[in-house]
Amino acid sequence: MRLWLAGTVLLSLLLTMSNWAHFQTAPLIASLLFPYLVFPWFLVVMVLGVSPVSGSRAEALADGILSRPITRYEYLLATWAARVAVVVVPYLIVMMAFISVVSTVERPTVPEDTMTWYGITAALGVVGLVLVFQVSLAFLAGTVLRTPLFALVVLLAVWYPVNGVLDAFRLEEFSPITLSRTIPTLLRQPWREVEGSVPDEASDVEMEALARQAQSFLSVLAGGQPQRPVEVKPNFFDRDEFKDFSLTRVVLGYGIPTLAAIGLAMLCFCVRDL
């Protein structure tokens, strides 16, 4: 847990320092949450989740169950909950500290961002749910396959190809890669949409596009050649607007598989002989 805490603090500090003068607040926070959703903390979470009920731990687990006045379900749930706490608690401590600094300190080099407390809370909760899902999936793989190394290889061989396919269909409720791009939208989302609100003003990108169109039109009227449009390469977190983002779908998309993984792991362990 100490190594996990130190590693996430160091990486978050490096990401904050490198993007401090370039990203707005929402994309900056999304870049801090990206390692938890995609890489590299997926490996750490899987290692922590796959080991409690597999390999050499199986005999100690059996002795622990037989020497205590508790059921197998209670012991397995306690083991799973301990691994979830080891993963989620350092994540919440580090992210709450960095988000409070990023959202309160003024940065003159970047424009202001309209974030909400609801969006910050929802983003932290969604990423925490994905971490719980990853722990539960590793817990299930370790229980079924028994060998920790083999279970990790299977998880790595399945996890990223499946996420790549789901990301191609922009399914943020199933793919953490797509979900990482929706974090800025979620951070700016209010608790309730205000009815009859005035439409937002055009963004800087839209204003620049209109200016280029006007300049091209004037150059054509003057008898010259129209200027070639300048290709604007969007950032990773600005490729899609995700206006149809639904927090309910995301919670159900990761919550139901988490419950299913826990149930299957307990069923598999209890069916087998100790």
Buried (B, 14 or more C-beta within 10 A) or exposed (E): EEEBBEBBBEBBEEBBEEBBEEBBBBBBBBBBBBBBBBEEBBEBBBBBBBBBBBBEBBEEBBEBBEEEEEEBEEBBBEBBEEBBEBBBEBBBEBBEEBBEEBBEEEBEEBEEBEBBEBBBEBBBBBBBBBBBBBBBBBBBBBBBBBBBEBBBEBBEEEBBEEBEEBBEEBBBBBBBBBBBBBBBBBBBBEEEEEEEEEEEEEEEEEEEBEEBEEEBEEEEEEEEEEEEEEEEEEBEBBEBEBEEBEBEBBBEBBEEBBEEBBEBBBEBBEEEEE
